């Protein structure tokens, strides 16, 4: 999945697969997580927010199933 770099102290890049509704987040630590069944509008909000880490914690991390992929 292609990811786009973001300006964040904890997150390096994020990507989204619209056909599968999978959000992919690469952290500064090089860990990559995929979050499942994330609506596209939520990805758009996440991508455009001024605090990616806070948005992830508040809206995605505890609300969607996820797995570590690397």
LUMLUMDREN-2810 file (N, C-alpha, C; in Angstrom, 1 decimal):
<atoms>
<atom><aa>X</aa><ch>A</ch><at>N</at><xx>0.9</xx><yy>-1.2</yy><zz>0.0</zz></atom>
<atom><aa>X</aa><ch>A</ch><at>CA</at><xx>0.0</xx><yy>0.0</yy><zz>0.0</zz></atom>
<atom><aa>X</aa><ch>A</ch><at>C</at><xx>0.9</xx><yy>1.2</yy><zz>0.0</zz></atom>
<atom><aa>X</aa><ch>A</ch><at>N</at><xx>0.5</xx><yy>2.2</yy><zz>-0.8</zz></atom>
<atom><aa>X</aa><ch>A</ch><at>CA</at><xx>1.3</xx><yy>3.5</yy><zz>-0.8</zz></atom>
<atom><aa>X</aa><ch>A</ch><at>C</at><xx>0.9</xx><yy>4.3</yy><zz>0.4</zz></atom>
<atom><aa>X</aa><ch>A</ch><at>N</at><xx>1.8</xx><yy>4.8</yy><zz>1.1</zz></atom>
<atom><aa>X</aa><ch>A</ch><at>CA</at><xx>1.6</xx><yy>5.7</yy><zz>2.2</zz></atom>
<atom><aa>X</aa><ch>A</ch><at>C</at><xx>2.2</xx><yy>7.1</yy><zz>1.9</zz></atom>
<atom><aa>X</aa><ch>A</ch><at>N</at><xx>1.6</xx><yy>8.1</yy><zz>2.5</zz></atom>
<atom><aa>X</aa><ch>A</ch><at>CA</at><xx>2.0</xx><yy>9.5</yy><zz>2.3</zz></atom>
<atom><aa>X</aa><ch>A</ch><at>C</at><xx>2.6</xx><yy>10.0</yy><zz>3.6</zz></atom>
<atom><aa>X</aa><ch>A</ch><at>N</at><xx>3.8</xx><yy>10.5</yy><zz>3.6</zz></atom>
<atom><aa>X</aa><ch>A</ch><at>CA</at><xx>4.4</xx><yy>11.1</yy><zz>4.8</zz></atom>
<atom><aa>X</aa><ch>A</ch><at>C</at><xx>3.6</xx><yy>12.2</yy><zz>5.4</zz></atom>
<atom><aa>X</aa><ch>A</ch><at>N</at><xx>3.6</xx><yy>12.2</yy><zz>6.7</zz></atom>
<atom><aa>X</aa><ch>A</ch><at>CA</at><xx>2.8</xx><yy>13.3</yy><zz>7.5</zz></atom>
<atom><aa>X</aa><ch>A</ch><at>C</at><xx>3.8</xx><yy>13.9</yy><zz>8.5</zz></atom>
<atom><aa>X</aa><ch>A</ch><at>N</at><xx>3.5</xx><yy>15.1</yy><zz>8.9</zz></atom>
<atom><aa>X</aa><ch>A</ch><at>CA</at><xx>4.2</xx><yy>15.8</yy><zz>9.9</zz></atom>
<atom><aa>X</aa><ch>A</ch><at>C</at><xx>3.7</xx><yy>15.4</yy><zz>11.3</zz></atom>
<atom><aa>X</aa><ch>A</ch><at>N</at><xx>4.4</xx><yy>14.6</yy><zz>12.0</zz></atom>
<atom><aa>X</aa><ch>A</ch><at>CA</at><xx>4.0</xx><yy>14.1</yy><zz>13.3</zz></atom>
<atom><aa>X</aa><ch>A</ch><at>C</at><xx>5.2</xx><yy>13.6</yy><zz>14.1</zz></atom>
<atom><aa>X</aa><ch>A</ch><at>N</at><xx>5.1</xx><yy>13.8</yy><zz>15.4</zz></atom>
<atom><aa>X</aa><ch>A</ch><at>CA</at><xx>6.2</xx><yy>13.3</yy><zz>16.2</zz></atom>
<atom><aa>X</aa><ch>A</ch><at>C</at><xx>6.2</xx><yy>11.8</yy><zz>16.4</zz></atom>
<atom><aa>X</aa><ch>A</ch><at>N</at><xx>5.1</xx><yy>11.1</yy><zz>16.1</zz></atom>
<atom><aa>X</aa><ch>A</ch><at>CA</at><xx>5.0</xx><yy>9.7</yy><zz>16.3</zz></atom>
<atom><aa>X</aa><ch>A</ch><at>C</at><xx>4.7</xx><yy>8.9</yy><zz>15.1</zz></atom>
<atom><aa>X</aa><ch>A</ch><at>N</at><xx>4.1</xx><yy>9.5</yy><zz>14.1</zz></atom>
<atom><aa>X</aa><ch>A</ch><at>CA</at><xx>3.6</xx><yy>8.8</yy><zz>12.9</zz></atom>
<atom><aa>X</aa><ch>A</ch><at>C</at><xx>4.4</xx><yy>9.3</yy><zz>11.7</zz></atom>
<atom><aa>X</aa><ch>A</ch><at>N</at><xx>5.0</xx><yy>8.4</yy><zz>10.9</zz></atom>
<atom><aa>X</aa><ch>A</ch><at>CA</at><xx>5.8</xx><yy>8.7</yy><zz>9.8</zz></atom>
<atom><aa>X</aa><ch>A</ch><at>C</at><xx>4.9</xx><yy>8.9</yy><zz>8.5</zz></atom>
<atom><aa>X</aa><ch>A</ch><at>N</at><xx>4.0</xx><yy>7.9</yy><zz>8.3</zz></atom>
<atom><aa>X</aa><ch>A</ch><at>CA</at><xx>3.2</xx><yy>8.0</yy><zz>7.1</zz></atom>
<atom><aa>X</aa><ch>A</ch><at>C</at><xx>1.9</xx><yy>7.3</yy><zz>7.3</zz></atom>
<atom><aa>X</aa><ch>A</ch><at>N</at><xx>0.9</xx><yy>7.6</yy><zz>6.4</zz></atom>
<atom><aa>X</aa><ch>A</ch><at>CA</at><xx>-0.4</xx><yy>6.9</yy><zz>6.5</zz></atom>
<atom><aa>X</aa><ch>A</ch><at>C</at><xx>-0.9</xx><yy>6.7</yy><zz>5.0</zz></atom>
<atom><aa>X</aa><ch>A</ch><at>N</at><xx>-1.6</xx><yy>5.6</yy><zz>4.9</zz></atom>
<atom><aa>X</aa><ch>A</ch><at>CA</at><xx>-2.2</xx><yy>5.2</yy><zz>3.6</zz></atom>
<atom><aa>X</aa><ch>A</ch><at>C</at><xx>-3.6</xx><yy>4.6</yy><zz>3.8</zz></atom>
<atom><aa>X</aa><ch>A</ch><at>N</at><xx>-4.3</xx><yy>4.5</yy><zz>2.7</zz></atom>
<atom><aa>X</aa><ch>A</ch><at>CA</at><xx>-5.6</xx><yy>4.0</yy><zz>2.7</zz></atom>
<atom><aa>X</aa><ch>A</ch><at>C</at><xx>-6.0</xx><yy>3.3</yy><zz>1.4</zz></atom>
<atom><aa>X</aa><ch>A</ch><at>N</at><xx>-6.5</xx><yy>2.1</yy><zz>1.6</zz></atom>
<atom><aa>X</aa><ch>A</ch><at>CA</at><xx>-7.0</xx><yy>1.3</yy><zz>0.5</zz></atom>
<atom><aa>X</aa><ch>A</ch><at>C</at><xx>-8.6</xx><yy>1.4</yy><zz>0.5</zz></atom>
<atom><aa>X</aa><ch>A</ch><at>N</at><xx>-9.1</xx><yy>2.2</yy><zz>-0.5</zz></atom>
<atom><aa>X</aa><ch>A</ch><at>CA</at><xx>-10.5</xx><yy>2.5</yy><zz>-0.5</zz></atom>
<atom><aa>X</aa><ch>A</ch><at>C</at><xx>-11.3</xx><yy>1.2</yy><zz>-0.8</zz></atom>
<atom><aa>X</aa><ch>A</ch><at>N</at><xx>-10.8</xx><yy>0.4</yy><zz>-1.6</zz></atom>
<atom><aa>X</aa><ch>A</ch><at>CA</at><xx>-11.6</xx><yy>-0.8</yy><zz>-2.0</zz></atom>
<atom><aa>X</aa><ch>A</ch><at>C</at><xx>-11.8</xx><yy>-1.8</yy><zz>-0.8</zz></atom>
<atom><aa>X</aa><ch>A</ch><at>N</at><xx>-10.8</xx><yy>-1.8</yy><zz>0.1</zz></atom>
<atom><aa>X</aa><ch>A</ch><at>CA</at><xx>-10.8</xx><yy>-2.7</yy><zz>1.3</zz></atom>
<atom><aa>X</aa><ch>A</ch><at>C</at><xx>-11.1</xx><yy>-2.0</yy><zz>2.6</zz></atom>
<atom><aa>X</aa><ch>A</ch><at>N</at><xx>-11.2</xx><yy>-0.7</yy><zz>2.5</zz></atom>
<atom><aa>X</aa><ch>A</ch><at>CA</at><xx>-11.4</xx><yy>0.2</yy><zz>3.7</zz></atom>
<atom><aa>X</aa><ch>A</ch><at>C</at><xx>-10.4</xx><yy>-0.1</yy><zz>4.8</zz></atom>
<atom><aa>X</aa><ch>A</ch><at>N</at><xx>-9.1</xx><yy>-0.2</yy><zz>4.4</zz></atom>
<atom><aa>X</aa><ch>A</ch><at>CA</at><xx>-8.0</xx><yy>-0.5</yy><zz>5.3</zz></atom>
<atom><aa>X</aa><ch>A</ch><at>C</at><xx>-7.1</xx><yy>0.8</yy><zz>5.4</zz></atom>
<atom><aa>X</aa><ch>A</ch><at>N</at><xx>-6.9</xx><yy>1.2</yy><zz>6.6</zz></atom>
<atom><aa>X</aa><ch>A</ch><at>CA</at><xx>-6.0</xx><yy>2.3</yy><zz>6.9</zz></atom>
<atom><aa>X</aa><ch>A</ch><at>C</at><xx>-4.7</xx><yy>1.7</yy><zz>7.4</zz></atom>
<atom><aa>X</aa><ch>A</ch><at>N</at><xx>-3.6</xx><yy>2.2</yy><zz>6.8</zz></atom>
<atom><aa>X</aa><ch>A</ch><at>CA</at><xx>-2.3</xx><yy>1.7</yy><zz>7.2</zz></atom>
<atom><aa>X</aa><ch>A</ch><at>C</at><xx>-1.5</xx><yy>2.9</yy><zz>7.8</zz></atom>
<atom><aa>X</aa><ch>A</ch><at>N</at><xx>-0.9</xx><yy>2.7</yy><zz>9.0</zz></atom>
<atom><aa>X</aa><ch>A</ch><at>CA</at><xx>-0.2</xx><yy>3.7</yy><zz>9.7</zz></atom>
<atom><aa>X</aa><ch>A</ch><at>C</at><xx>1.2</xx><yy>3.2</yy><zz>9.9</zz></atom>
<atom><aa>X</aa><ch>A</ch><at>N</at><xx>2.2</xx><yy>4.0</yy><zz>9.5</zz></atom>
<atom><aa>X</aa><ch>A</ch><at>CA</at><xx>3.6</xx><yy>3.7</yy><zz>9.8</zz></atom>
<atom><aa>X</aa><ch>A</ch><at>C</at><xx>4.1</xx><yy>4.6</yy><zz>10.9</zz></atom>
<atom><aa>X</aa><ch>A</ch><at>N</at><xx>4.6</xx><yy>4.1</yy><zz>12.0</zz></atom>
<atom><aa>X</aa><ch>A</ch><at>CA</at><xx>5.1</xx><yy>4.9</yy><zz>13.1</zz></atom>
<atom><aa>X</aa><ch>A</ch><at>C</at><xx>6.6</xx><yy>5.2</yy><zz>12.9</zz></atom>
<atom><aa>X</aa><ch>A</ch><at>N</at><xx>7.0</xx><yy>6.2</yy><zz>13.6</zz></atom>
<atom><aa>X</aa><ch>A</ch><at>CA</at><xx>8.5</xx><yy>6.6</yy><zz>13.6</zz></atom>
<atom><aa>X</aa><ch>A</ch><at>C</at><xx>9.3</xx><yy>5.4</yy><zz>14.0</zz></atom>
<atom><aa>X</aa><ch>A</ch><at>N</at><xx>8.8</xx><yy>4.5</yy><zz>14.8</zz></atom>
<atom><aa>X</aa><ch>A</ch><at>CA</at><xx>9.5</xx><yy>3.3</yy><zz>15.2</zz></atom>
<atom><aa>X</aa><ch>A</ch><at>C</at><xx>9.7</xx><yy>2.2</yy><zz>14.1</zz></atom>
<atom><aa>X</aa><ch>A</ch><at>N</at><xx>9.1</xx><yy>2.5</yy><zz>12.9</zz></atom>
<atom><aa>X</aa><ch>A</ch><at>CA</at><xx>9.1</xx><yy>1.6</yy><zz>11.8</zz></atom>
<atom><aa>X</aa><ch>A</ch><at>C</at><xx>8.0</xx><yy>0.5</yy><zz>11.9</zz></atom>
<atom><aa>X</aa><ch>A</ch><at>N</at><xx>7.3</xx><yy>0.5</yy><zz>13.0</zz></atom>
<atom><aa>X</aa><ch>A</ch><at>CA</at><xx>6.1</xx><yy>-0.4</yy><zz>13.1</zz></atom>
<atom><aa>X</aa><ch>A</ch><at>C</at><xx>5.0</xx><yy>0.0</yy><zz>12.2</zz></atom>
<atom><aa>X</aa><ch>A</ch><at>N</at><xx>4.4</xx><yy>-0.9</yy><zz>11.5</zz></atom>
<atom><aa>X</aa><ch>A</ch><at>CA</at><xx>3.3</xx><yy>-0.6</yy><zz>10.6</zz></atom>
<atom><aa>X</aa><ch>A</ch><at>C</at><xx>2.0</xx><yy>-1.4</yy><zz>11.1</zz></atom>
<atom><aa>X</aa><ch>A</ch><at>N</at><xx>0.9</xx><yy>-0.7</yy><zz>11.2</zz></atom>
<atom><aa>X</aa><ch>A</ch><at>CA</at><xx>-0.3</xx><yy>-1.3</yy><zz>11.6</zz></atom>
<atom><aa>X</aa><ch>A</ch><at>C</at><xx>-1.4</xx><yy>-1.0</yy><zz>10.5</zz></atom>
<atom><aa>X</aa><ch>A</ch><at>N</at><xx>-2.3</xx><yy>-2.0</yy><zz>10.4</zz></atom>
<atom><aa>X</aa><ch>A</ch><at>CA</at><xx>-3.4</xx><yy>-1.9</yy><zz>9.5</zz></atom>
<atom><aa>X</aa><ch>A</ch><at>C</at><xx>-4.7</xx><yy>-1.9</yy><zz>10.4</zz></atom>
<atom><aa>X</aa><ch>A</ch><at>N</at><xx>-5.6</xx><yy>-0.9</yy><zz>10.1</zz></atom>
<atom><aa>X</aa><ch>A</ch><at>CA</at><xx>-6.8</xx><yy>-0.8</yy><zz>10.8</zz></atom>
<atom><aa>X</aa><ch>A</ch><at>C</at><xx>-7.9</xx><yy>-1.1</yy><zz>9.8</zz></atom>
<atom><aa>X</aa><ch>A</ch><at>N</at><xx>-8.9</xx><yy>-2.0</yy><zz>10.2</zz></atom>
<atom><aa>X</aa><ch>A</ch><at>CA</at><xx>-9.9</xx><yy>-2.5</yy><zz>9.2</zz></atom>
<atom><aa>X</aa><ch>A</ch><at>C</at><xx>-11.2</xx><yy>-1.8</yy><zz>9.3</zz></atom>
<atom><aa>X</aa><ch>A</ch><at>N</at><xx>-11.9</xx><yy>-1.8</yy><zz>8.2</zz></atom>
<atom><aa>X</aa><ch>A</ch><at>CA</at><xx>-13.2</xx><yy>-1.2</yy><zz>8.1</zz></atom>
<atom><aa>X</aa><ch>A</ch><at>C</at><xx>-13.3</xx><yy>0.3</yy><zz>8.5</zz></atom>
<atom><aa>X</aa><ch>A</ch><at>N</at><xx>-12.3</xx><yy>1.0</yy><zz>8.2</zz></atom>
<atom><aa>X</aa><ch>A</ch><at>CA</at><xx>-12.2</xx><yy>2.4</yy><zz>8.5</zz></atom>
<atom><aa>X</aa><ch>A</ch><at>C</at><xx>-12.9</xx><yy>3.2</yy><zz>7.4</zz></atom>
<atom><aa>X</aa><ch>A</ch><at>N</at><xx>-13.9</xx><yy>4.0</yy><zz>7.6</zz></atom>
<atom><aa>X</aa><ch>A</ch><at>CA</at><xx>-14.6</xx><yy>4.7</yy><zz>6.5</zz></atom>
<atom><aa>X</aa><ch>A</ch><at>C</at><xx>-13.7</xx><yy>5.7</yy><zz>5.9</zz></atom>
<atom><aa>X</aa><ch>A</ch><at>N</at><xx>-13.8</xx><yy>6.0</yy><zz>4.6</zz></atom>
<atom><aa>X</aa><ch>A</ch><at>CA</at><xx>-13.0</xx><yy>6.9</yy><zz>3.9</zz></atom>
<atom><aa>X</aa><ch>A</ch><at>C</at><xx>-13.0</xx><yy>8.3</yy><zz>4.5</zz></atom>
<atom><aa>X</aa><ch>A</ch><at>N</at><xx>-14.2</xx><yy>8.7</yy><zz>4.9</zz></atom>
<atom><aa>X</aa><ch>A</ch><at>CA</at><xx>-14.3</xx><yy>10.1</yy><zz>5.5</zz></atom>
<atom><aa>X</aa><ch>A</ch><at>C</at><xx>-13.4</xx><yy>10.2</yy><zz>6.8</zz></atom>
<atom><aa>X</aa><ch>A</ch><at>N</at><xx>-13.3</xx><yy>9.2</yy><zz>7.5</zz></atom>
<atom><aa>X</aa><ch>A</ch><at>CA</at><xx>-12.5</xx><yy>9.2</yy><zz>8.7</zz></atom>
<atom><aa>X</aa><ch>A</ch><at>C</at><xx>-11.0</xx><yy>9.2</yy><zz>8.3</zz></atom>
<atom><aa>X</aa><ch>A</ch><at>N</at><xx>-10.6</xx><yy>8.5</yy><zz>7.3</zz></atom>
<atom><aa>X</aa><ch>A</ch><at>CA</at><xx>-9.2</xx><yy>8.6</yy><zz>6.8</zz></atom>
<atom><aa>X</aa><ch>A</ch><at>C</at><xx>-8.9</xx><yy>10.0</yy><zz>6.4</zz></atom>
<atom><aa>X</aa><ch>A</ch><at>N</at><xx>-9.9</xx><yy>10.6</yy><zz>5.6</zz></atom>
<atom><aa>X</aa><ch>A</ch><at>CA</at><xx>-9.6</xx><yy>12.0</yy><zz>5.2</zz></atom>
<atom><aa>X</aa><ch>A</ch><at>C</at><xx>-9.5</xx><yy>13.0</yy><zz>6.3</zz></atom>
<atom><aa>X</aa><ch>A</ch><at>N</at><xx>-10.3</xx><yy>12.8</yy><zz>7.4</zz></atom>
<atom><aa>X</aa><ch>A</ch><at>CA</at><xx>-10.1</xx><yy>13.7</yy><zz>8.6</zz></atom>
<atom><aa>X</aa><ch>A</ch><at>C</at><xx>-8.8</xx><yy>13.4</yy><zz>9.2</zz></atom>
<atom><aa>X</aa><ch>A</ch><at>N</at><xx>-8.4</xx><yy>12.2</yy><zz>9.3</zz></atom>
<atom><aa>X</aa><ch>A</ch><at>CA</at><xx>-7.1</xx><yy>11.8</yy><zz>9.9</zz></atom>
<atom><aa>X</aa><ch>A</ch><at>C</at><xx>-5.9</xx><yy>12.4</yy><zz>9.1</zz></atom>
<atom><aa>X</aa><ch>A</ch><at>N</at><xx>-6.0</xx><yy>12.3</yy><zz>7.8</zz></atom>
<atom><aa>X</aa><ch>A</ch><at>CA</at><xx>-5.0</xx><yy>12.8</yy><zz>7.0</zz></atom>
<atom><aa>X</aa><ch>A</ch><at>C</at><xx>-4.8</xx><yy>14.4</yy><zz>7.1</zz></atom>
<atom><aa>X</aa><ch>A</ch><at>N</at><xx>-5.9</xx><yy>15.0</yy><zz>7.3</zz></atom>
<atom><aa>X</aa><ch>A</ch><at>CA</at><xx>-5.9</xx><yy>16.5</yy><zz>7.3</zz></atom>
<atom><aa>X</aa><ch>A</ch><at>C</at><xx>-5.8</xx><yy>17.1</yy><zz>8.7</zz></atom>
<atom><aa>X</aa><ch>A</ch><at>N</at><xx>-5.8</xx><yy>16.3</yy><zz>9.8</zz></atom>
<atom><aa>X</aa><ch>A</ch><at>CA</at><xx>-5.8</xx><yy>16.9</yy><zz>11.1</zz></atom>
<atom><aa>X</aa><ch>A</ch><at>C</at><xx>-4.4</xx><yy>17.5</yy><zz>11.4</zz></atom>
<atom><aa>X</aa><ch>A</ch><at>N</at><xx>-4.4</xx><yy>18.4</yy><zz>12.4</zz></atom>
<atom><aa>X</aa><ch>A</ch><at>CA</at><xx>-3.1</xx><yy>19.0</yy><zz>12.8</zz></atom>
<atom><aa>X</aa><ch>A</ch><at>C</at><xx>-2.4</xx><yy>18.1</yy><zz>13.8</zz></atom>
<atom><aa>X</aa><ch>A</ch><at>N</at><xx>-3.1</xx><yy>17.1</yy><zz>14.5</zz></atom>
<atom><aa>X</aa><ch>A</ch><at>CA</at><xx>-2.5</xx><yy>16.2</yy><zz>15.4</zz></atom>
<atom><aa>X</aa><ch>A</ch><at>C</at><xx>-2.8</xx><yy>14.8</yy><zz>15.1</zz></atom>
<atom><aa>X</aa><ch>A</ch><at>N</at><xx>-2.0</xx><yy>14.1</yy><zz>14.3</zz></atom>
<atom><aa>X</aa><ch>A</ch><at>CA</at><xx>-2.3</xx><yy>12.8</yy><zz>13.8</zz></atom>
<atom><aa>X</aa><ch>A</ch><at>C</at><xx>-2.3</xx><yy>11.8</yy><zz>15.0</zz></atom>
<atom><aa>X</aa><ch>A</ch><at>N</at><xx>-1.4</xx><yy>11.9</yy><zz>15.9</zz></atom>
<atom><aa>X</aa><ch>A</ch><at>CA</at><xx>-1.4</xx><yy>10.9</yy><zz>17.0</zz></atom>
<atom><aa>X</aa><ch>A</ch><at>C</at><xx>-2.6</xx><yy>11.1</yy><zz>17.9</zz></atom>
<atom><aa>X</aa><ch>A</ch><at>N</at><xx>-3.0</xx><yy>12.3</yy><zz>18.2</zz></atom>
<atom><aa>X</aa><ch>A</ch><at>CA</at><xx>-4.2</xx><yy>12.5</yy><zz>19.0</zz></atom>
<atom><aa>X</aa><ch>A</ch><at>C</at><xx>-5.4</xx><yy>12.0</yy><zz>18.3</zz></atom>
<atom><aa>X</aa><ch>A</ch><at>N</at><xx>-5.6</xx><yy>12.2</yy><zz>17.0</zz></atom>
<atom><aa>X</aa><ch>A</ch><at>CA</at><xx>-6.7</xx><yy>11.8</yy><zz>16.2</zz></atom>
<atom><aa>X</aa><ch>A</ch><at>C</at><xx>-6.8</xx><yy>10.3</yy><zz>16.2</zz></atom>
<atom><aa>X</aa><ch>A</ch><at>N</at><xx>-5.6</xx><yy>9.6</yy><zz>16.0</zz></atom>
<atom><aa>X</aa><ch>A</ch><at>CA</at><xx>-5.5</xx><yy>8.2</yy><zz>16.0</zz></atom>
<atom><aa>X</aa><ch>A</ch><at>C</at><xx>-6.0</xx><yy>7.6</yy><zz>17.3</zz></atom>
<atom><aa>X</aa><ch>A</ch><at>N</at><xx>-5.6</xx><yy>8.2</yy><zz>18.4</zz></atom>
<atom><aa>X</aa><ch>A</ch><at>CA</at><xx>-6.0</xx><yy>7.7</yy><zz>19.7</zz></atom>
<atom><aa>X</aa><ch>A</ch><at>C</at><xx>-7.5</xx><yy>7.9</yy><zz>20.0</zz></atom>
<atom><aa>X</aa><ch>A</ch><at>N</at><xx>-7.9</xx><yy>9.1</yy><zz>19.6</zz></atom>
<atom><aa>X</aa><ch>A</ch><at>CA</at><xx>-9.3</xx><yy>9.5</yy><zz>19.9</zz></atom>
<atom><aa>X</aa><ch>A</ch><at>C</at><xx>-10.4</xx><yy>8.8</yy><zz>19.0</zz></atom>
<atom><aa>X</aa><ch>A</ch><at>N</at><xx>-10.0</xx><yy>8.5</yy><zz>17.8</zz></atom>
<atom><aa>X</aa><ch>A</ch><at>CA</at><xx>-11.0</xx><yy>8.1</yy><zz>16.8</zz></atom>
<atom><aa>X</aa><ch>A</ch><at>C</at><xx>-10.8</xx><yy>6.8</yy><zz>16.1</zz></atom>
<atom><aa>X</aa><ch>A</ch><at>N</at><xx>-9.6</xx><yy>6.2</yy><zz>16.2</zz></atom>
<atom><aa>X</aa><ch>A</ch><at>CA</at><xx>-9.4</xx><yy>5.0</yy><zz>15.4</zz></atom>
<atom><aa>X</aa><ch>A</ch><at>C</at><xx>-8.8</xx><yy>3.9</yy><zz>16.2</zz></atom>
<atom><aa>X</aa><ch>A</ch><at>N</at><xx>-7.8</xx><yy>4.1</yy><zz>17.0</zz></atom>
<atom><aa>X</aa><ch>A</ch><at>CA</at><xx>-7.1</xx><yy>3.0</yy><zz>17.7</zz></atom>
<atom><aa>X</aa><ch>A</ch><at>C</at><xx>-8.0</xx><yy>2.0</yy><zz>18.5</zz></atom>
<atom><aa>X</aa><ch>A</ch><at>N</at><xx>-8.9</xx><yy>2.6</yy><zz>19.2</zz></atom>
<atom><aa>X</aa><ch>A</ch><at>CA</at><xx>-9.7</xx><yy>1.8</yy><zz>20.1</zz></atom>
<atom><aa>X</aa><ch>A</ch><at>C</at><xx>-11.1</xx><yy>1.4</yy><zz>19.5</zz></atom>
<atom><aa>X</aa><ch>A</ch><at>N</at><xx>-11.3</xx><yy>1.9</yy><zz>18.3</zz></atom>
<atom><aa>X</aa><ch>A</ch><at>CA</at><xx>-12.7</xx><yy>1.7</yy><zz>17.7</zz></atom>
<atom><aa>X</aa><ch>A</ch><at>C</at><xx>-12.7</xx><yy>0.7</yy><zz>16.5</zz></atom>
<atom><aa>X</aa><ch>A</ch><at>N</at><xx>-11.5</xx><yy>0.4</yy><zz>16.0</zz></atom>
<atom><aa>X</aa><ch>A</ch><at>CA</at><xx>-11.4</xx><yy>-0.5</yy><zz>14.8</zz></atom>
<atom><aa>X</aa><ch>A</ch><at>C</at><xx>-10.4</xx><yy>-1.6</yy><zz>15.1</zz></atom>
<atom><aa>X</aa><ch>A</ch><at>N</at><xx>-10.7</xx><yy>-2.8</yy><zz>14.5</zz></atom>
<atom><aa>X</aa><ch>A</ch><at>CA</at><xx>-9.8</xx><yy>-3.9</yy><zz>14.6</zz></atom>
<atom><aa>X</aa><ch>A</ch><at>C</at><xx>-8.6</xx><yy>-3.6</yy><zz>13.9</zz></atom>
<atom><aa>X</aa><ch>A</ch><at>N</at><xx>-7.4</xx><yy>-4.1</yy><zz>14.4</zz></atom>
<atom><aa>X</aa><ch>A</ch><at>CA</at><xx>-6.2</xx><yy>-3.8</yy><zz>13.8</zz></atom>
<atom><aa>X</aa><ch>A</ch><at>C</at><xx>-5.2</xx><yy>-4.9</yy><zz>13.9</zz></atom>
<atom><aa>X</aa><ch>A</ch><at>N</at><xx>-4.1</xx><yy>-4.9</yy><zz>13.1</zz></atom>
<atom><aa>X</aa><ch>A</ch><at>CA</at><xx>-3.1</xx><yy>-5.9</yy><zz>13.3</zz></atom>
<atom><aa>X</aa><ch>A</ch><at>C</at><xx>-1.7</xx><yy>-5.2</yy><zz>12.9</zz></atom>
<atom><aa>X</aa><ch>A</ch><at>N</at><xx>-0.7</xx><yy>-5.7</yy><zz>13.6</zz></atom>
<atom><aa>X</aa><ch>A</ch><at>CA</at><xx>0.6</xx><yy>-5.2</yy><zz>13.2</zz></atom>
<atom><aa>X</aa><ch>A</ch><at>C</at><xx>1.1</xx><yy>-6.0</yy><zz>12.0</zz></atom>
<atom><aa>X</aa><ch>A</ch><at>N</at><xx>1.6</xx><yy>-5.3</yy><zz>11.0</zz></atom>
<atom><aa>X</aa><ch>A</ch><at>CA</at><xx>2.1</xx><yy>-6.0</yy><zz>9.8</zz></atom>
<atom><aa>X</aa><ch>A</ch><at>C</at><xx>3.6</xx><yy>-6.0</yy><zz>9.6</zz></atom>
<atom><aa>X</aa><ch>A</ch><at>N</at><xx>4.3</xx><yy>-5.1</yy><zz>10.4</zz></atom>
<atom><aa>X</aa><ch>A</ch><at>CA</at><xx>5.7</xx><yy>-5.2</yy><zz>10.4</zz></atom>
<atom><aa>X</aa><ch>A</ch><at>C</at><xx>6.3</xx><yy>-4.3</yy><zz>11.5</zz></atom>
</atoms>
